[in-house]
Structures are given as structure tokens and as C-alpha cells.
Amino acid sequence: MSRKPYSRELLQAMYEGMWRVRKFEQKAADAFTKGLCAGNIHLCIGQEATVIGATKALEKRDFITSTHRGHGHCIGKGARTDRAMAELFGKATGYCGGKGGSMHIADVSLGILGANGIVGAGIPIATGSALASKTLGTDEVTLCFFGDGASNHGTFHESLNMAAAWDLPVVYLCENNQYAVSVNIHTVTNTDTIAVRAKAYDIPGKTVDGCDVLAVYEAVKEAVARARKGKGPSLIECMTYRHQGHYCGDPAAYRPDSYMAEALKRDGIKRFGGYLLQNGFTPEELQGIEDAMAAEIEAAFEFSQSSPYPDAAMAVTDVYTTDNERSVAR
């Protein structure tokens, strides 16, 4: 763990954030397993240090794009857990009125440009967001989350090339949990890391311990500051683990037993809790934080269950945008 000085408020907020995400995901998994949640869900249990370290390095005015494994990203950027939970259950009180579901939570007012069910699709969206900021002369930075599997998609290379050529204010963050569904990343790439690919575009590339929330925070903070100064994009690779399979219910038989053994040993929440105990926090305080997050998520679940489903007429809204008002004016 890094030993740089941090405010107590920031450290507590990080610990709260990590537990908030984990409790949310655990509750979602429990509901899905009981057949209460339609569709499918992809959980980020085990990746909380990367999620919170990265989002805490942003300002409120900044943007993110997310992935099919995006609940944590959205919560880290400020999404309310009750509305996020309601979206998972297809309720009218959800962020997308219940029509987006698990993989498409979005709220532009919070800088959440959308989770995305298509692998790699958020990368060009983030690049476009950064281009808009540069064109408008504003100083927002866009943080783009994607997985190791997406790094082999054309959208990754095309976007990094464009962002590098135009010095766009974007940070590309690869959550490398080593598996794209069931494919180990090292069987389909010829480099030891994803970050080394930054050399092709002459931009900074860094690989960090994604289970160390402070290491992630520092790397993203530096990259965001660089982007905000107009110095262009960076590529950060966070080495992490997903405790579950690709989707909730996937037995992940394709992974060796050593994977989960190492994942549990390096668990970001446990490690950060140990760091906090060495830096002025008490066991009672840490337990209180965990209990408070559990209570918040239980309340979010109750909110989702008591919320109504959207009216059937809503199925045909938010589908197209038109220029009717201008046509009428003419």
C-alpha cells in the first residue's frame, strides 16, 4: 500500500465506496439467484479497489463510460444505490425508467454516459466525449473503463490513435481480470501487459495493482491532471480479479483453482482495511462502515421491490428523437 498522506475523509470515503459496491453486488447476486431479477447480470465483486480508486480521482464535472460489468462504476461516480437497484429490476424509478436494466445504467447529469452491453463500445464513446470537451473549450476529462478482452477490438486501437493524434482529454482504464468470458488474455495476446500498447501511440502507459485502491487512485489522478492540462490521453492497466464467473451463475470451471486463491489473498477491501487499521482507524469504525453500507443496500433493495413497473405505453418512448418542433415553427 502507498504511504502518501491522505485525509481521513478520503480514506473513509474509499472504504465506504468499496463496501457499498460489494454489498450492492452481493444483494444483486442473491436476488438473481432467487429468480427475482430478469435477464442476466455481470458482477464486479473483487474489482472494487479499481472501481473506487479510479472514480475517486475524478471531479464531479468529469465523465465516465462503462461496460457490461458496470454497476460499481456508476455507483462510484455518484449513482444512488436505490435507483440503480430499481433499474436492475426494471422498475420505473430506475435510472433509465426500468428500460435499460443491468447493462445500460446512465445519467448524464452525473457524468455517467452509460454502461454498455457491447464489448469495447464505450471506448469510442469516451473518445467522442473527450473530443466534445476539447472542441467546446471546457476542461472535463472522460474516464473510459473497459476489460482486457476489449483491448483486442478495433475500437480500442482506433480510439487511442485518434485521441493521441488530437491530444484529447481522456483516460483509458483497462480492468484486467485476466479473462474475457472464458478466454485467458495471455492466450490471445503477444505482450505481457496491455499498458505496453501505449507505446504504439506515444502516450503514457502504466500497469498498476488493481487490488490496491490507493495505487489506482494515484495513477488515475496523475493521468486526469495530465489530460486536464491539455497533454492528451493515457492508458492505465489495473491488474485485478473477478470473484464470480463472467456472469452471475457462471461456475467458471475454465479457471484454475489458483486464480481464486490469489484473488481472495489479494482482496482489495481486506487489504485496505488492514491499511486503515495501521493508520488511525479502529476495528469498530471499520465494522460500522460495513454495517452502514449493508443497511443502505437493504434499503435500496426494499425501494426497488416497492417501486412500480413502467406503464406499457413507455415502451415506445425514448426510441427516436425528431425535429418536429422546428418543423412546426416553419
C-alpha positions as CSV (number, residue, x, y, z in Angstrom):
1,M,0.0,0.0,0.0
2,S,1.2,3.5,-0.7
3,R,2.2,5.6,2.3
4,K,1.4,9.1,0.9
5,P,-0.5,11.3,3.3
6,Y,-4.3,11.2,2.7
7,S,-7.1,12.9,4.5
8,R,-9.1,10.8,6.9
9,E,-12.2,11.8,4.9
10,L,-10.9,10.5,1.6
11,L,-9.8,7.2,3.2
12,Q,-13.2,6.7,4.8
13,A,-15.0,7.6,1.6
14,M,-12.9,5.0,-0.3
15,Y,-13.6,2.3,2.3
16,E,-17.3,3.1,2.2
17,G,-17.3,3.1,-1.5
18,M,-15.7,-0.3,-1.8
19,W,-18.2,-1.8,0.7
20,R,-21.1,0.0,-1.0
21,V,-20.3,-1.6,-4.3
22,R,-19.6,-5.1,-2.8
23,K,-22.9,-5.1,-0.8
24,F,-24.8,-3.9,-3.8
25,E,-23.3,-6.7,-6.0
26,Q,-23.9,-9.3,-3.3
27,K,-27.5,-8.3,-3.0
28,A,-28.0,-8.3,-6.7
29,A,-26.5,-11.8,-6.9
30,D,-28.7,-13.1,-4.2
31,A,-31.8,-11.7,-5.9
32,F,-30.8,-13.0,-9.3
33,T,-30.1,-16.5,-7.8
34,K,-33.6,-16.5,-6.3
35,G,-35.1,-15.7,-9.7
36,L,-36.2,-12.2,-8.6
37,C,-34.3,-10.4,-11.3
38,A,-34.9,-10.9,-15.1
39,G,-32.2,-11.0,-17.7
40,N,-28.6,-11.5,-16.7
41,I,-26.1,-9.6,-14.5
42,H,-22.4,-9.3,-14.6
43,L,-20.8,-8.5,-11.2
44,C,-17.6,-6.7,-10.2
45,I,-17.1,-8.4,-6.9
46,G,-13.3,-8.4,-6.4
47,Q,-12.7,-5.4,-8.6
48,E,-13.9,-2.7,-6.0
49,A,-10.4,-1.3,-5.4
50,T,-10.0,-0.4,-9.1
51,V,-13.6,0.9,-9.4
52,I,-13.4,3.2,-6.4
53,G,-9.7,4.2,-6.7
54,A,-10.5,5.4,-10.3
55,T,-13.7,7.2,-9.7
56,K,-12.5,9.0,-6.6
57,A,-9.7,10.5,-8.8
58,L,-12.4,12.3,-10.8
59,E,-14.2,15.6,-10.3
60,K,-18.0,15.8,-10.4
61,R,-17.9,17.5,-13.8
62,D,-15.9,14.7,-15.4
63,F,-17.4,11.8,-17.4
64,I,-17.2,8.0,-17.5
65,T,-18.1,5.3,-19.9
66,S,-18.7,1.9,-18.5
67,T,-19.1,-1.8,-19.5
68,H,-21.5,-4.7,-19.1
69,R,-19.9,-5.1,-15.6
70,G,-20.8,-1.5,-14.7
71,H,-22.8,-1.3,-11.5
72,G,-19.8,-0.3,-9.5
73,H,-18.5,2.3,-11.9
74,C,-21.9,4.1,-11.8
75,I,-22.1,3.9,-8.0
76,G,-18.6,5.1,-7.7
77,K,-19.4,8.1,-9.9
78,G,-22.3,9.1,-7.7
79,A,-25.3,7.0,-8.8
80,R,-27.8,6.4,-6.0
81,T,-28.0,2.7,-5.0
82,D,-31.8,2.7,-4.7
83,R,-32.3,4.0,-8.3
84,A,-29.5,1.7,-9.6
85,M,-31.1,-1.3,-7.9
86,A,-34.5,-0.3,-9.2
87,E,-33.1,-0.3,-12.7
88,L,-31.9,-3.9,-12.3
89,F,-35.4,-4.9,-11.6
90,G,-36.9,-3.0,-14.5
91,K,-38.8,-0.5,-12.3
92,A,-40.0,2.9,-13.3
93,T,-37.9,4.5,-10.5
94,G,-34.7,3.2,-12.1
95,Y,-32.1,5.5,-13.8
96,C,-33.5,4.6,-17.2
97,G,-37.1,4.1,-16.2
98,G,-36.5,0.4,-16.0
99,K,-35.8,0.1,-19.7
100,G,-32.0,-0.1,-19.5
101,G,-31.5,-2.9,-17.0
102,S,-28.3,-4.1,-15.6
103,M,-26.0,-3.3,-18.5
104,H,-27.3,0.2,-19.5
105,I,-27.4,2.4,-16.4
106,A,-26.9,6.0,-17.4
107,D,-27.3,9.5,-16.0
108,V,-25.6,12.3,-18.0
109,S,-26.2,14.8,-15.1
110,L,-23.8,12.7,-13.0
111,G,-21.3,12.3,-15.8
112,I,-22.3,8.7,-16.4
113,L,-22.5,8.4,-20.2
114,G,-23.7,4.8,-19.9
115,A,-22.8,1.3,-19.2
116,N,-22.7,-0.8,-22.4
117,G,-23.6,-4.3,-23.2
118,I,-21.3,-4.4,-26.2
119,V,-17.7,-5.2,-25.5
120,G,-15.5,-2.3,-26.4
121,A,-18.3,0.0,-27.4
122,G,-17.7,2.5,-24.6
123,I,-14.2,3.3,-25.9
124,P,-15.2,5.4,-28.9
125,I,-18.0,7.0,-26.9
126,A,-15.4,8.2,-24.4
127,T,-13.2,9.4,-27.2
128,G,-16.1,11.4,-28.6
129,S,-16.9,12.8,-25.2
130,A,-13.3,14.0,-24.9
131,L,-13.4,15.5,-28.4
132,A,-16.5,17.4,-27.4
133,S,-14.8,18.8,-24.3
134,K,-11.8,19.9,-26.4
135,T,-14.0,21.4,-29.1
136,L,-16.1,23.3,-26.6
137,G,-13.0,24.5,-24.7
138,T,-14.2,23.0,-21.4
139,D,-11.9,21.2,-19.0
140,E,-13.8,17.9,-18.3
141,V,-11.9,14.7,-18.5
142,T,-13.5,11.4,-19.6
143,L,-12.5,8.2,-17.9
144,C,-13.1,5.1,-20.1
145,F,-13.5,1.7,-18.3
146,F,-13.0,-1.5,-20.4
147,G,-11.9,-5.0,-19.9
148,D,-8.8,-6.9,-21.1
149,G,-10.9,-8.6,-23.8
150,A,-11.9,-5.2,-25.3
151,S,-8.2,-4.3,-25.8
152,N,-8.2,-6.6,-28.9
153,H,-11.1,-4.9,-30.5
154,G,-10.6,-2.4,-33.3
155,T,-12.4,0.3,-31.3
156,F,-9.6,0.3,-28.8
157,H,-6.8,0.9,-31.3
158,E,-8.8,3.3,-33.5
159,S,-9.8,5.4,-30.4
160,L,-6.3,5.5,-28.9
161,N,-4.9,6.6,-32.2
162,M,-7.4,9.4,-32.6
163,A,-7.1,10.6,-29.0
164,A,-3.3,10.6,-29.3
165,A,-3.3,12.4,-32.6
166,W,-5.6,15.1,-31.2
167,D,-4.4,15.3,-27.6
168,L,-7.9,14.5,-26.3
169,P,-8.6,14.7,-22.5
170,V,-9.4,11.0,-22.0
171,V,-8.0,8.3,-19.7
172,Y,-8.4,4.7,-20.9
173,L,-8.5,2.3,-18.0
174,C,-8.3,-1.4,-18.6
175,E,-9.7,-3.6,-15.8
176,N,-7.6,-6.7,-16.5
177,N,-9.2,-9.5,-14.6
178,Q,-7.4,-11.9,-17.0
179,Y,-10.5,-13.4,-18.6
180,A,-12.7,-12.3,-21.4
181,V,-15.6,-14.7,-20.6
182,S,-13.6,-17.9,-20.6
183,V,-10.6,-16.8,-22.6
184,N,-7.4,-16.1,-20.7
185,I,-5.8,-12.8,-22.0
186,H,-2.4,-14.3,-22.3
187,T,-3.6,-16.9,-24.8
188,V,-4.7,-14.2,-27.3
189,T,-2.1,-11.5,-26.9
190,N,1.7,-11.5,-27.5
191,T,2.5,-8.9,-24.9
192,D,3.0,-9.3,-21.1
193,T,0.7,-6.3,-20.4
194,I,-2.0,-4.2,-22.1
195,A,-0.4,-1.0,-21.0
196,V,2.7,-1.6,-23.2
197,R,0.4,-0.9,-26.2
198,A,0.5,2.7,-25.3
199,K,4.0,2.9,-27.0
200,A,2.3,2.4,-30.4
201,Y,0.6,5.8,-29.9
202,D,3.4,7.5,-28.0
203,I,1.2,8.1,-24.9
204,P,1.9,7.2,-21.3
205,G,1.1,3.6,-20.3
206,K,1.2,2.2,-16.8
207,T,0.3,-1.1,-15.2
208,V,-0.7,-0.9,-11.5
209,D,-2.0,-3.2,-8.8
210,G,-5.8,-3.0,-9.3
211,C,-6.3,-4.5,-5.8
212,D,-4.6,-1.5,-4.2
213,V,-7.2,1.3,-4.1
214,L,-4.5,4.0,-3.4
215,A,-2.3,2.8,-6.2
216,V,-5.2,3.1,-8.6
217,Y,-6.2,6.5,-7.2
218,E,-2.7,7.9,-7.7
219,A,-2.3,6.6,-11.2
220,V,-5.7,7.9,-12.4
221,K,-5.2,11.2,-10.5
222,E,-2.0,11.8,-12.4
223,A,-3.5,10.8,-15.8
224,V,-6.5,13.0,-15.2
225,A,-4.4,16.0,-14.3
226,R,-2.3,15.5,-17.4
227,A,-5.4,15.3,-19.6
228,R,-6.9,18.4,-18.0
229,K,-3.8,20.4,-18.8
230,G,-4.2,19.5,-22.5
231,K,-1.4,17.0,-22.7
232,G,-3.6,14.2,-24.1
233,P,-4.6,10.7,-23.2
234,S,-3.1,7.9,-21.0
235,L,-3.6,4.2,-20.8
236,I,-3.8,2.6,-17.4
237,E,-4.0,-1.1,-16.8
238,C,-5.3,-2.3,-13.4
239,M,-4.5,-6.0,-12.6
240,T,-7.5,-7.3,-10.7
241,Y,-9.7,-10.3,-10.2
242,R,-13.4,-11.1,-10.6
243,H,-14.6,-13.4,-7.9
244,Q,-17.5,-14.7,-9.8
245,G,-17.6,-16.1,-13.3
246,H,-18.3,-14.0,-16.4
247,Y,-22.0,-13.7,-15.4
248,C,-23.8,-14.4,-12.2
249,G,-24.2,-18.2,-12.1
250,D,-21.2,-19.0,-14.3
251,P,-19.3,-21.7,-12.5
252,A,-16.0,-20.5,-14.1
253,A,-14.7,-24.1,-14.4
254,Y,-12.2,-22.8,-17.0
255,R,-10.2,-21.0,-14.3
256,P,-7.5,-22.9,-12.3
257,D,-8.1,-23.1,-8.5
258,S,-5.0,-20.9,-8.0
259,Y,-6.9,-17.9,-9.6
260,M,-9.5,-17.7,-6.8
261,A,-6.9,-18.5,-4.1
262,E,-4.8,-15.5,-5.3
263,A,-7.9,-13.3,-5.7
264,L,-9.0,-13.9,-2.1
265,K,-5.5,-13.4,-0.8
266,R,-5.2,-10.1,-2.6
267,D,-8.8,-8.9,-1.9
268,G,-8.8,-5.1,-2.1
269,I,-11.3,-4.5,0.7
270,K,-9.4,-6.7,3.1
271,R,-6.1,-5.2,2.3
272,F,-7.3,-1.6,2.5
273,G,-9.0,-2.4,5.9
274,G,-5.6,-3.6,7.2
275,Y,-4.0,-0.3,5.9
276,L,-6.7,1.7,7.7
277,L,-6.1,-0.1,11.0
278,Q,-2.5,0.9,10.7
279,N,-3.4,4.5,10.1
280,G,-5.7,5.6,12.9
281,F,-9.0,3.7,12.3
282,T,-10.4,1.2,14.8
283,P,-11.9,-2.2,14.2
284,E,-15.2,-0.8,15.5
285,E,-15.2,2.0,12.9
286,L,-14.5,-0.3,10.1
287,Q,-17.3,-2.7,11.2
288,G,-19.6,0.3,11.5
289,I,-18.8,1.3,7.9
290,E,-19.5,-2.2,6.6
291,D,-22.8,-2.4,8.6
292,A,-23.9,1.1,7.3
293,M,-23.3,0.0,3.7
294,A,-25.2,-3.2,4.3
295,A,-28.2,-1.2,5.7
296,E,-28.1,1.2,2.7
297,I,-28.2,-1.6,0.2
298,E,-31.0,-3.4,2.1
299,A,-33.0,-0.1,1.9
300,A,-32.2,0.1,-1.8
301,F,-33.5,-3.4,-2.4
302,E,-36.7,-2.6,-0.5
303,F,-37.1,0.6,-2.6
304,S,-36.7,-1.4,-5.8
305,Q,-39.3,-4.0,-4.7
306,S,-41.9,-1.4,-3.7
307,S,-41.4,0.6,-6.9
308,P,-43.9,0.2,-9.8
309,Y,-43.1,-1.2,-13.2
310,P,-43.3,1.4,-16.0
311,D,-46.5,1.8,-17.9
312,A,-46.7,-0.2,-21.1
313,A,-47.0,3.0,-23.1
314,M,-43.4,3.9,-22.1
315,A,-42.2,1.1,-24.4
316,V,-42.4,3.4,-27.4
317,T,-40.9,6.5,-25.7
318,D,-37.2,7.3,-25.8
319,V,-36.8,5.4,-29.0
320,Y,-36.4,8.2,-31.6
321,T,-35.6,11.9,-31.5
322,T,-37.3,14.1,-34.0
323,D,-37.1,17.6,-35.3
324,N,-40.9,18.2,-35.0
325,E,-40.6,21.4,-33.1
326,R,-38.5,23.0,-35.8
327,S,-40.8,21.7,-38.5
328,V,-43.9,23.2,-36.7
329,A,-42.1,26.5,-36.4
330,R,-41.6,26.6,-40.1
